Amino acid sequence: MSLTPAQLATLKAAILADPVLSAYPMTADGAFDMARDRLNQEFSPAFTVWQDQLTPERFDAGLINGATQIDGLTQGKRDELFMLGARTRDCNNVAVRNAIDDATGSAATLKAAMVAVEKRNALYGEKIFSIGTGTVLAPATLVVYGQISYPDVQAARAL
């Protein structure tokens, strides 16, 4: 993934504002090391975002944690829930989160288990571009997903 010109400017501002990032040498090796050692590592302290790759396996983990309430759902809600879990979903899309919430009905334990698997911790580079507070109760929405490439770091620093 290549960053847009506006995203490169945002990355440059973030690099300049962070003394650790701005201390990396202005070389290809420095850009590579920054991407590897800092930008593509999980942000600390944890910054919570909506899961962009809610895989069927992660979905199943939520179902297992709330399994005691699945039988209490109507047949339609169960069918809807299993259909939603059949493929990878992007929980940055509010419609996906609403559909999962609707499918869990009033089953509070199941609902909480599904909300838990809809979240993950952001990488440092993802945090730079996310929108929101990034707390467990109010996860941020991702704008840039995944790792930042070192050519993008070089391009941002060259602006």
OpenMM code with the backbone's topology and positions (N, CA, C; nanometers):
from openmm import Vec3, app, unit

residues = "MET SER LEU THR PRO ALA GLN LEU ALA THR LEU LYS ALA ALA ILE LEU ALA ASP PRO VAL LEU SER ALA TYR PRO MET THR ALA ASP GLY ALA PHE ASP MET ALA ARG ASP ARG LEU ASN GLN GLU PHE SER PRO ALA PHE THR VAL TRP GLN ASP GLN LEU THR PRO GLU ARG PHE ASP ALA GLY LEU ILE ASN GLY ALA THR GLN ILE ASP GLY LEU THR GLN GLY LYS ARG ASP GLU LEU PHE MET LEU GLY ALA ARG THR ARG ASP CYS ASN ASN VAL ALA VAL ARG ASN ALA ILE ASP ASP ALA THR GLY SER ALA ALA THR LEU LYS ALA ALA MET VAL ALA VAL GLU LYS ARG ASN ALA LEU TYR GLY GLU LYS ILE PHE SER ILE GLY THR GLY THR VAL LEU ALA PRO ALA THR LEU VAL VAL TYR GLY GLN ILE SER TYR PRO ASP VAL GLN ALA ALA ARG ALA LEU".split()
positions = [
    Vec3(0.0844, -0.1171, 0.0000),
    Vec3(0.0000, 0.0000, 0.0000),
    Vec3(0.0886, 0.1230, 0.0000),
    Vec3(0.0603, 0.2163, -0.0870),
    Vec3(0.1319, 0.3435, -0.0888),
    Vec3(0.0430, 0.4509, -0.0281),
    Vec3(0.1041, 0.5376, 0.0469),
    Vec3(0.0295, 0.6465, 0.1080),
    Vec3(0.0028, 0.7569, 0.0068),
    Vec3(-0.1076, 0.8273, 0.0255),
    Vec3(-0.1415, 0.9411, -0.0590),
    Vec3(-0.0524, 1.0585, -0.0217),
    Vec3(-0.0458, 1.1616, -0.1054),
    Vec3(0.0332, 1.2802, -0.0688),
    Vec3(-0.0093, 1.3415, 0.0656),
    Vec3(-0.1389, 1.3471, 0.0907),
    Vec3(-0.1865, 1.4020, 0.2185),
    Vec3(-0.1428, 1.3132, 0.3347),
    Vec3(-0.1468, 1.1814, 0.3170),
    Vec3(-0.1039, 1.0894, 0.4220),
    Vec3(0.0467, 1.0982, 0.4447),
    Vec3(0.1229, 1.1187, 0.3363),
    Vec3(0.2674, 1.1376, 0.3516),
    Vec3(0.2973, 1.2618, 0.4350),
    Vec3(0.2206, 1.3686, 0.4127),
    Vec3(0.2388, 1.4913, 0.4914),
    Vec3(0.2048, 1.4666, 0.6385),
    Vec3(0.1002, 1.3902, 0.6636),
    Vec3(0.0632, 1.3551, 0.8017),
    Vec3(0.1735, 1.2727, 0.8664),
    Vec3(0.2287, 1.1763, 0.7916),
    Vec3(0.3377, 1.0939, 0.8440),
    Vec3(0.4592, 1.1800, 0.8752),
    Vec3(0.4916, 1.2731, 0.7865),
    Vec3(0.6066, 1.3605, 0.8108),
    Vec3(0.5866, 1.4417, 0.9389),
    Vec3(0.4666, 1.4956, 0.9566),
    Vec3(0.4382, 1.5733, 1.0780),
    Vec3(0.4521, 1.4870, 1.2034),
    Vec3(0.4068, 1.3616, 1.1950),
    Vec3(0.4179, 1.2714, 1.3095),
    Vec3(0.5639, 1.2385, 1.3392),
    Vec3(0.6428, 1.2201, 1.2352),
    Vec3(0.7861, 1.1920, 1.2535),
    Vec3(0.8550, 1.3112, 1.3197),
    Vec3(0.8254, 1.4309, 1.2705),
    Vec3(0.8879, 1.5508, 1.3271),
    Vec3(0.8455, 1.5759, 1.4716),
    Vec3(0.7237, 1.5362, 1.5057),
    Vec3(0.6720, 1.5600, 1.6408),
    Vec3(0.7216, 1.4583, 1.7429),
    Vec3(0.7762, 1.3470, 1.6967),
    Vec3(0.8212, 1.2407, 1.7871),
    Vec3(0.9735, 1.2395, 1.7903),
    Vec3(1.0336, 1.2708, 1.9044),
    Vec3(1.1805, 1.2759, 1.9101),
    Vec3(1.2475, 1.1421, 1.8797),
    Vec3(1.1817, 1.0316, 1.9092),
    Vec3(1.2396, 0.9004, 1.8783),
    Vec3(1.2411, 0.8784, 1.7270),
    Vec3(1.1295, 0.9097, 1.6606),
    Vec3(1.1234, 0.8927, 1.5153),
    Vec3(1.2168, 0.9894, 1.4435),
    Vec3(1.2178, 1.1126, 1.4872),
    Vec3(1.2999, 1.2124, 1.4177),
    Vec3(1.4497, 1.1886, 1.4376),
    Vec3(1.4858, 1.1033, 1.5315),
    Vec3(1.6273, 1.0742, 1.5552),
    Vec3(1.6838, 0.9704, 1.4580),
    Vec3(1.5972, 0.9016, 1.3847),
    Vec3(1.6472, 0.8040, 1.2869),
    Vec3(1.7209, 0.8775, 1.1757),
    Vec3(1.8312, 0.8217, 1.1270),
    Vec3(1.9078, 0.8874, 1.0199),
    Vec3(1.8235, 0.9092, 0.8935),
    Vec3(1.8530, 1.0161, 0.8217),
    Vec3(1.7817, 1.0508, 0.6976),
    Vec3(1.8388, 0.9702, 0.5798),
    Vec3(1.8401, 0.8396, 0.5935),
    Vec3(1.8925, 0.7503, 0.4907),
    Vec3(1.7898, 0.6415, 0.4640),
    Vec3(1.8131, 0.5625, 0.3594),
    Vec3(1.7242, 0.4486, 0.3317),
    Vec3(1.7273, 0.3504, 0.4487),
    Vec3(1.8446, 0.3286, 0.5043),
    Vec3(1.8541, 0.2389, 0.6199),
    Vec3(1.7777, 0.2957, 0.7400),
    Vec3(1.7870, 0.4257, 0.7590),
    Vec3(1.7132, 0.4893, 0.8682),
    Vec3(1.5635, 0.4751, 0.8498),
    Vec3(1.5159, 0.4919, 0.7264),
    Vec3(1.3732, 0.4758, 0.6973),
    Vec3(1.3303, 0.3313, 0.7201),
    Vec3(1.4131, 0.2377, 0.6756),
    Vec3(1.3833, 0.0955, 0.6940),
    Vec3(1.3765, 0.0616, 0.8423),
    Vec3(1.4763, 0.1071, 0.9181),
    Vec3(1.4800, 0.0789, 1.0616),
    Vec3(1.3604, 0.1411, 1.1337),
    Vec3(1.3220, 0.2631, 1.0967),
    Vec3(1.2078, 0.3295, 1.1585),
    Vec3(1.0806, 0.2497, 1.1337),
    Vec3(1.0613, 0.2080, 1.0087),
    Vec3(0.9413, 0.1304, 0.9753),
    Vec3(0.9402, -0.0008, 1.0532),
    Vec3(1.0525, -0.0692, 1.0547),
    Vec3(1.0604, -0.2006, 1.1189),
    Vec3(1.0517, -0.1910, 1.2716),
    Vec3(1.1293, -0.1000, 1.3298),
    Vec3(1.1458, -0.0973, 1.4754),
    Vec3(1.0392, -0.0175, 1.5488),
    Vec3(0.9727, 0.0721, 1.4794),
    Vec3(0.8807, 0.1611, 1.5499),
    Vec3(0.7418, 0.1633, 1.4858),
    Vec3(0.7333, 0.2057, 1.3609),
    Vec3(0.6027, 0.2269, 1.2982),
    Vec3(0.5212, 0.0995, 1.2817),
    Vec3(0.5877, -0.0132, 1.2617),
    Vec3(0.5163, -0.1384, 1.2374),
    Vec3(0.5129, -0.2301, 1.3591),
    Vec3(0.5299, -0.1689, 1.4751),
    Vec3(0.5151, -0.2401, 1.6018),
    Vec3(0.3864, -0.1923, 1.6688),
    Vec3(0.3306, -0.2763, 1.7545),
    Vec3(0.2093, -0.2382, 1.8253),
    Vec3(0.2359, -0.1134, 1.9092),
    Vec3(0.1439, -0.0183, 1.9027),
    Vec3(0.1594, 0.1063, 1.9768),
    Vec3(0.1489, 0.0776, 2.1262),
    Vec3(0.2328, 0.1471, 2.2042),
    Vec3(0.2305, 0.1341, 2.3489),
    Vec3(0.2266, 0.2727, 2.4105),
    Vec3(0.1337, 0.2979, 2.5023),
    Vec3(0.0356, 0.2054, 2.5571),
    Vec3(-0.0692, 0.1677, 2.4526),
    Vec3(-0.1403, 0.0599, 2.4795),
    Vec3(-0.2358, 0.0072, 2.3818),
    Vec3(-0.3314, 0.1150, 2.3321),
    Vec3(-0.3522, 0.1145, 2.2014),
    Vec3(-0.4462, 0.2046, 2.1349),
    Vec3(-0.5423, 0.1141, 2.0591),
    Vec3(-0.6678, 0.1105, 2.1021),
    Vec3(-0.7653, 0.0151, 2.0498),
    Vec3(-0.8336, 0.0687, 1.9249),
    Vec3(-0.8413, -0.0170, 1.8230),
    Vec3(-0.9078, 0.0166, 1.6971),
    Vec3(-1.0056, -0.0946, 1.6617),
    Vec3(-1.0970, -0.0627, 1.5707),
    Vec3(-1.1877, -0.1654, 1.5199),
    Vec3(-1.1090, -0.2609, 1.4312),
    Vec3(-1.1371, -0.3864, 1.4449),
    Vec3(-1.0705, -0.4932, 1.3702),
    Vec3(-1.0997, -0.4789, 1.2202),
    Vec3(-0.9966, -0.4697, 1.1401),
    Vec3(-1.0162, -0.4582, 0.9950),
    Vec3(-1.0229, -0.5944, 0.9281),
    Vec3(-0.9815, -0.6987, 0.9970),
    Vec3(-0.9819, -0.8346, 0.9427),
    Vec3(-1.0442, -0.9302, 1.0440),
    Vec3(-1.1754, -0.9178, 1.0636),
    Vec3(-1.2451, -1.0100, 1.1526),
    Vec3(-1.2667, -1.1394, 1.0748),
    Vec3(-1.1722, -1.2313, 1.0912),
    Vec3(-1.1728, -1.3573, 1.0170),
    Vec3(-1.2775, -1.4530, 1.0756),
    Vec3(-1.3158, -1.5536, 1.0000),
    Vec3(-1.4074, -1.6540, 1.0552),
    Vec3(-1.3532, -1.7183, 1.1837),
    Vec3(-1.2222, -1.7358, 1.1921),
    Vec3(-1.1635, -1.7953, 1.3129),
    Vec3(-1.1804, -1.7037, 1.4345),
    Vec3(-1.1558, -1.5738, 1.4166),
    Vec3(-1.1752, -1.4791, 1.5273),
    Vec3(-1.3237, -1.4689, 1.5624),
    Vec3(-1.4077, -1.4689, 1.4604),
    Vec3(-1.5519, -1.4646, 1.4813),
    Vec3(-1.5942, -1.5845, 1.5664),
    Vec3(-1.5432, -1.7041, 1.5304),
    Vec3(-1.5742, -1.8262, 1.6055),
    Vec3(-1.5315, -1.8144, 1.7509),
    Vec3(-1.4174, -1.7493, 1.7763),
    Vec3(-1.3713, -1.7319, 1.9142),
    Vec3(-1.4742, -1.6538, 1.9953),
    Vec3(-1.5338, -1.5516, 1.9337),
    Vec3(-1.6394, -1.4766, 2.0016),
    Vec3(-1.7623, -1.5629, 2.0257),
    Vec3(-1.7990, -1.6426, 1.9251),
    Vec3(-1.9147, -1.7315, 1.9410),
    Vec3(-1.8917, -1.8312, 2.0543),
    Vec3(-1.7712, -1.8851, 2.0615),
    Vec3(-1.7403, -1.9831, 2.1663),
    Vec3(-1.7500, -1.9187, 2.3043),
    Vec3(-1.6992, -1.7958, 2.3165),
    Vec3(-1.7043, -1.7265, 2.4457),
    Vec3(-1.8463, -1.6912, 2.4880),
    Vec3(-1.9365, -1.6802, 2.3931),
    Vec3(-2.0766, -1.6492, 2.4253),
    Vec3(-2.1711, -1.7630, 2.3931),
    Vec3(-2.1169, -1.8833, 2.3772),
    Vec3(-2.1947, -1.9981, 2.3279),
    Vec3(-2.3171, -2.0325, 2.4124),
    Vec3(-2.3115, -2.0061, 2.5407),
    Vec3(-2.4245, -2.0435, 2.6260),
    Vec3(-2.5532, -1.9726, 2.5865),
    Vec3(-2.5427, -1.8625, 2.5113),
    Vec3(-2.6634, -1.7870, 2.4760),
    Vec3(-2.7061, -1.8054, 2.3307),
    Vec3(-2.6317, -1.8817, 2.2530),
    Vec3(-2.6680, -1.8997, 2.1121),
    Vec3(-2.8025, -1.9695, 2.0978),
    Vec3(-2.8292, -2.0694, 2.1813),
    Vec3(-2.9566, -2.1421, 2.1726),
    Vec3(-3.0762, -2.0519, 2.1992),
    Vec3(-3.0558, -1.9450, 2.2749),
    Vec3(-3.1656, -1.8540, 2.3069),
    Vec3(-3.2022, -1.7593, 2.1941),
    Vec3(-3.1213, -1.7548, 2.0888),
    Vec3(-3.1516, -1.6674, 1.9751),
    Vec3(-3.2608, -1.7300, 1.8887),
    Vec3(-3.3336, -1.6470, 1.8188),
    Vec3(-3.4297, -1.7011, 1.7222),
    Vec3(-3.3527, -1.7670, 1.6087),
    Vec3(-3.4189, -1.8525, 1.5343),
    Vec3(-3.3530, -1.9194, 1.4212),
    Vec3(-3.2998, -1.8160, 1.3219),
    Vec3(-3.3754, -1.7104, 1.2981),
    Vec3(-3.3318, -1.6058, 1.2049),
    Vec3(-3.2062, -1.5353, 1.2523),
    Vec3(-3.2008, -1.5037, 1.3816),
    Vec3(-3.0817, -1.4368, 1.4377),
    Vec3(-2.9608, -1.5290, 1.4305),
    Vec3(-2.9796, -1.6602, 1.4621),
    Vec3(-2.8688, -1.7552, 1.4525),
    Vec3(-2.8182, -1.7635, 1.3085),
    Vec3(-2.9110, -1.7731, 1.2143),
    Vec3(-2.8714, -1.7809, 1.0729),
    Vec3(-2.7934, -1.6561, 1.0323),
    Vec3(-2.8432, -1.5389, 1.0736),
    Vec3(-2.7771, -1.4127, 1.0418),
    Vec3(-2.6366, -1.4088, 1.1019),
    Vec3(-2.6255, -1.4509, 1.2268),
    Vec3(-2.4967, -1.4505, 1.2954),
    Vec3(-2.3973, -1.5430, 1.2253),
    Vec3(-2.4406, -1.6637, 1.1900),
    Vec3(-2.3509, -1.7585, 1.1237),
    Vec3(-2.3153, -1.7122, 0.9823),
    Vec3(-2.4068, -1.6469, 0.9152),
    Vec3(-2.3777, -1.5918, 0.7820),
    Vec3(-2.2725, -1.4811, 0.7916),
    Vec3(-2.2849, -1.3963, 0.8918),
    Vec3(-2.1870, -1.2884, 0.9096),
    Vec3(-2.0479, -1.3432, 0.9390),
    Vec3(-2.0399, -1.4537, 1.0106),
    Vec3(-1.9118, -1.5114, 1.0472),
    Vec3(-1.8498, -1.5989, 0.9402),
    Vec3(-1.9180, -1.6169, 0.8289),
    Vec3(-1.8696, -1.7081, 0.7254),
    Vec3(-1.7534, -1.6520, 0.6435),
    Vec3(-1.7333, -1.5207, 0.6484),
    Vec3(-1.6217, -1.4621, 0.5740),
    Vec3(-1.5611, -1.3470, 0.6525),
    Vec3(-1.4459, -1.3017, 0.6111),
    Vec3(-1.3754, -1.1938, 0.6798),
    Vec3(-1.4532, -1.0631, 0.6656),
    Vec3(-1.4659, -0.9917, 0.7753),
    Vec3(-1.5415, -0.8652, 0.7788),
    Vec3(-1.4522, -0.7519, 0.8294),
    Vec3(-1.4833, -0.6298, 0.7853),
    Vec3(-1.4124, -0.5095, 0.8285),
    Vec3(-1.4997, -0.4361, 0.9293),
    Vec3(-1.4626, -0.4412, 1.0559),
    Vec3(-1.5427, -0.3789, 1.1617),
    Vec3(-1.5242, -0.2273, 1.1685),
    Vec3(-1.4401, -0.1697, 1.0829),
    Vec3(-1.4359, -0.0245, 1.0709),
    Vec3(-1.5649, 0.0266, 1.0079),
    Vec3(-1.6343, -0.0622, 0.9393),
    Vec3(-1.7624, -0.0310, 0.8779),
    Vec3(-1.8707, -0.0447, 0.9847),
    Vec3(-1.9358, 0.0664, 1.0187),
    Vec3(-2.0362, 0.0651, 1.1243),
    Vec3(-2.1518, -0.0285, 1.0899),
    Vec3(-2.1821, -0.0477, 0.9625),
    Vec3(-2.2896, -0.1389, 0.9241),
    Vec3(-2.2564, -0.2828, 0.9630),
    Vec3(-2.1304, -0.3209, 0.9540),
    Vec3(-2.0884, -0.4557, 0.9954),
    Vec3(-2.1082, -0.4709, 1.1460),
    Vec3(-2.0617, -0.3726, 1.2216),
    Vec3(-2.0781, -0.3801, 1.3678),
    Vec3(-2.2253, -0.3831, 1.4063),
    Vec3(-2.3061, -0.3020, 1.3406),
    Vec3(-2.4497, -0.3003, 1.3697),
    Vec3(-2.5157, -0.4329, 1.3356),
    Vec3(-2.4745, -0.4954, 1.2263),
    Vec3(-2.5319, -0.6240, 1.1870),
    Vec3(-2.4993, -0.7318, 1.2905),
    Vec3(-2.3754, -0.7334, 1.3379),
    Vec3(-2.3374, -0.8312, 1.4408),
    Vec3(-2.4142, -0.8038, 1.5689),
    Vec3(-2.4245, -0.6766, 1.6065),
    Vec3(-2.4993, -0.6392, 1.7258),
    Vec3(-2.6451, -0.6834, 1.7140),
    Vec3(-2.7047, -0.6596, 1.5987),
    Vec3(-2.8447, -0.6987, 1.5766),
    Vec3(-2.8610, -0.8505, 1.5846),
    Vec3(-2.7677, -0.9237, 1.5261),
    Vec3(-2.7782, -1.0698, 1.5231),
    Vec3(-2.7654, -1.1322, 1.6617),
    Vec3(-2.6984, -1.0646, 1.7548),
    Vec3(-2.6846, -1.1199, 1.8899),
    Vec3(-2.8069, -1.0931, 1.9763),
    Vec3(-2.9010, -1.0146, 1.9233),
    Vec3(-3.0256, -0.9901, 1.9952),
    Vec3(-3.0012, -0.9307, 2.1323),
    Vec3(-3.0714, -0.9857, 2.2324),
    Vec3(-3.0589, -0.9342, 2.3694),
    Vec3(-2.9686, -1.0235, 2.4549),
    Vec3(-2.8914, -1.1091, 2.3914),
    Vec3(-2.8013, -1.2002, 2.4628),
    Vec3(-2.6755, -1.1247, 2.5046),
    Vec3(-2.6752, -1.0718, 2.6262),
    Vec3(-2.5693, -0.9811, 2.6718),
    Vec3(-2.4306, -1.0450, 2.6727),
    Vec3(-2.4193, -1.1688, 2.7152),
    Vec3(-2.2883, -1.2351, 2.7192),
    Vec3(-2.2350, -1.2564, 2.5784),
    Vec3(-2.3207, -1.3034, 2.4895),
    Vec3(-2.2820, -1.3238, 2.3497),
    Vec3(-2.2467, -1.1905, 2.2844),
    Vec3(-2.3270, -1.0895, 2.3087),
    Vec3(-2.3021, -0.9564, 2.2521),
    Vec3(-2.1654, -0.9038, 2.2974),
    Vec3(-2.1350, -0.9159, 2.4277),
    Vec3(-2.0061, -0.8686, 2.4805),
    Vec3(-1.8899, -0.9478, 2.4205),
    Vec3(-1.9077, -1.0774, 2.4030),
    Vec3(-1.8019, -1.1599, 2.3444),
    Vec3(-1.7757, -1.1206, 2.1995),
    Vec3(-1.8807, -1.0887, 2.1266),
    Vec3(-1.8635, -1.0492, 1.9868),
    Vec3(-1.8007, -0.9100, 1.9754),
    Vec3(-1.8400, -0.8185, 2.0617),
    Vec3(-1.7790, -0.6849, 2.0605),
    Vec3(-1.6291, -0.6964, 2.0904),
    Vec3(-1.5925, -0.7854, 2.1796),
    Vec3(-1.4507, -0.8018, 2.2157),
    Vec3(-1.3665, -0.8456, 2.0959),
    Vec3(-1.4193, -0.9343, 2.0106),
    Vec3(-1.3400, -0.9801, 1.8957),
    Vec3(-1.3426, -0.8807, 1.7797),
    Vec3(-1.4268, -0.7795, 1.7891),
    Vec3(-1.4332, -0.6763, 1.6856),
    Vec3(-1.3228, -0.5716, 1.7027),
    Vec3(-1.2404, -0.5832, 1.8066),
    Vec3(-1.1371, -0.4840, 1.8381),
    Vec3(-0.9992, -0.5475, 1.8348),
    Vec3(-0.8967, -0.4620, 1.8185),
    Vec3(-0.7572, -0.5048, 1.8287),
    Vec3(-0.6727, -0.3835, 1.8624),
    Vec3(-0.5465, -0.4069, 1.8956),
    Vec3(-0.4532, -0.2979, 1.9220),
    Vec3(-0.3895, -0.2523, 1.7909),
    Vec3(-0.3706, -0.1230, 1.7778),
    Vec3(-0.3152, -0.0641, 1.6551),
    Vec3(-0.1637, -0.0689, 1.6541),
    Vec3(-0.1092, -0.0744, 1.5331),
    Vec3(0.0328, -0.0513, 1.5134),
    Vec3(0.0573, 0.0991, 1.5274),
    Vec3(0.1812, 0.1375, 1.5575),
    Vec3(0.2139, 0.2794, 1.5728),
    Vec3(0.1750, 0.3576, 1.4463),
    Vec3(0.2107, 0.3051, 1.3294),
    Vec3(0.1788, 0.3726, 1.2037),
    Vec3(0.0294, 0.3840, 1.1799),
    Vec3(-0.0464, 0.2839, 1.2191),
    Vec3(-0.1926, 0.2901, 1.2045),
    Vec3(-0.2505, 0.3972, 1.2964),
    Vec3(-0.1951, 0.4087, 1.4163),
    Vec3(-0.2450, 0.5076, 1.5124),
    Vec3(-0.2325, 0.6487, 1.4573),
    Vec3(-0.1237, 0.6754, 1.3861),
    Vec3(-0.1019, 0.8092, 1.3304),
    Vec3(-0.2200, 0.8534, 1.2441),
    Vec3(-0.2795, 0.7590, 1.1725),
    Vec3(-0.3854, 0.7912, 1.0770),
    Vec3(-0.5263, 0.7571, 1.1256),
    Vec3(-0.5409, 0.7075, 1.2474),
    Vec3(-0.6719, 0.6643, 1.2953),
    Vec3(-0.7555, 0.7840, 1.3404),
    Vec3(-0.8855, 0.7587, 1.3483),
    Vec3(-0.9797, 0.8627, 1.3902),
    Vec3(-1.0519, 0.8123, 1.5142),
    Vec3(-1.0377, 0.8842, 1.6256),
    Vec3(-1.1079, 0.8463, 1.7473),
    Vec3(-1.0151, 0.8395, 1.8670),
    Vec3(-1.0732, 0.8013, 1.9806),
    Vec3(-1.0001, 0.8045, 2.1068),
    Vec3(-0.9091, 0.6842, 2.1281),
    Vec3(-0.9419, 0.5700, 2.0711),
    Vec3(-0.8564, 0.4531, 2.0836),
    Vec3(-0.8629, 0.3834, 2.2179),
    Vec3(-0.9740, 0.3996, 2.2887),
    Vec3(-0.9907, 0.3292, 2.4154),
    Vec3(-1.0687, 0.1999, 2.3910),
    Vec3(-1.0679, 0.1117, 2.4883),
    Vec3(-1.1434, -0.0129, 2.4758),
    Vec3(-1.2925, 0.0167, 2.4606),
    Vec3(-1.3411, 0.1175, 2.5320),
    Vec3(-1.4827, 0.1523, 2.5239),
    Vec3(-1.5181, 0.2321, 2.3991),
    Vec3(-1.4212, 0.3019, 2.3419),
    Vec3(-1.4442, 0.3828, 2.2215),
    Vec3(-1.3271, 0.3645, 2.1250),
    Vec3(-1.3227, 0.2479, 2.0561),
    Vec3(-1.2118, 0.2225, 1.9633),
    Vec3(-1.2067, 0.3259, 1.8512),
    Vec3(-1.0873, 0.3481, 1.8015),
    Vec3(-1.0685, 0.4379, 1.6875),
    Vec3(-1.0984, 0.3620, 1.5578),
    Vec3(-1.1265, 0.4373, 1.4538),
    Vec3(-1.1494, 0.3816, 1.3212),
    Vec3(-1.0201, 0.3956, 1.2414),
    Vec3(-0.9829, 0.2884, 1.1735),
    Vec3(-0.8607, 0.2905, 1.0931),
    Vec3(-0.8842, 0.3593, 0.9590),
    Vec3(-0.7859, 0.4377, 0.9178),
    Vec3(-0.7841, 0.4999, 0.7860),
    Vec3(-0.6783, 0.4306, 0.7005),
    Vec3(-0.5634, 0.4040, 0.7615),
    Vec3(-0.4543, 0.3300, 0.6976),
    Vec3(-0.4429, 0.1975, 0.7728),
    Vec3(-0.4476, 0.0881, 0.6987),
    Vec3(-0.4445, -0.0458, 0.7573),
    Vec3(-0.3076, -0.1077, 0.7372),
    Vec3(-0.2563, -0.1730, 0.8400),
    Vec3(-0.1351, -0.2523, 0.8232),
    Vec3(-0.0073, -0.1718, 0.8324),
    Vec3(0.0965, -0.2289, 0.7728),
    Vec3(0.2302, -0.1751, 0.7888),
    Vec3(0.2599, -0.0564, 0.6968),
    Vec3(0.3473, 0.0307, 0.7475),
    Vec3(0.3974, 0.1446, 0.6705),
    Vec3(0.5274, 0.0992, 0.6041),
    Vec3(0.5391, 0.1205, 0.4744),
    Vec3(0.6595, 0.0767, 0.4026),
    Vec3(0.7727, 0.1778, 0.4213),
    Vec3(0.8948, 0.1286, 0.4129),
    Vec3(1.0063, 0.2214, 0.4274),
    Vec3(1.0147, 0.3189, 0.3103),
    Vec3(0.9734, 0.2827, 0.1855),
    Vec3(0.9697, 0.3859, 0.0815),
    Vec3(0.8730, 0.4999, 0.1139),
    Vec3(0.7621, 0.4679, 0.1837),
    Vec3(0.6707, 0.5738, 0.2259),
    Vec3(0.7361, 0.6618, 0.3328),
    Vec3(0.8144, 0.6024, 0.4213),
    Vec3(0.8863, 0.6807, 0.5224),
    Vec3(0.9848, 0.7738, 0.4509),
    Vec3(1.0585, 0.7206, 0.3537),
    Vec3(1.1525, 0.8038, 0.2778),
    Vec3(1.0797, 0.9172, 0.2060),
    Vec3(0.9673, 0.8854, 0.1426),
    Vec3(0.8912, 0.9887, 0.0697),
    Vec3(0.8390, 1.0966, 0.1634),
    Vec3(0.7903, 1.0552, 0.2797),
    Vec3(0.7397, 1.1527, 0.3768),
    Vec3(0.8500, 1.2449, 0.4249),
    Vec3(0.9650, 1.1876, 0.4539),
    Vec3(1.0762, 1.2680, 0.5044),
    Vec3(1.1323, 1.3621, 0.3981),
    Vec3(1.1123, 1.3286, 0.2713),
    Vec3(1.1638, 1.4119, 0.1619),
    Vec3(1.0738, 1.5316, 0.1311),
    Vec3(0.9539, 1.5342, 0.1871),
    Vec3(0.8619, 1.6462, 0.1596),
    Vec3(0.9170, 1.7778, 0.2114),
] * unit.nanometer
topology = app.Topology()
chain = topology.addChain("A")
for resn in residues:
    res = topology.addResidue(resn, chain)
    for name in ("N", "CA", "C"):
        topology.addAtom(name, app.Element.getBySymbol(name[0]), res)
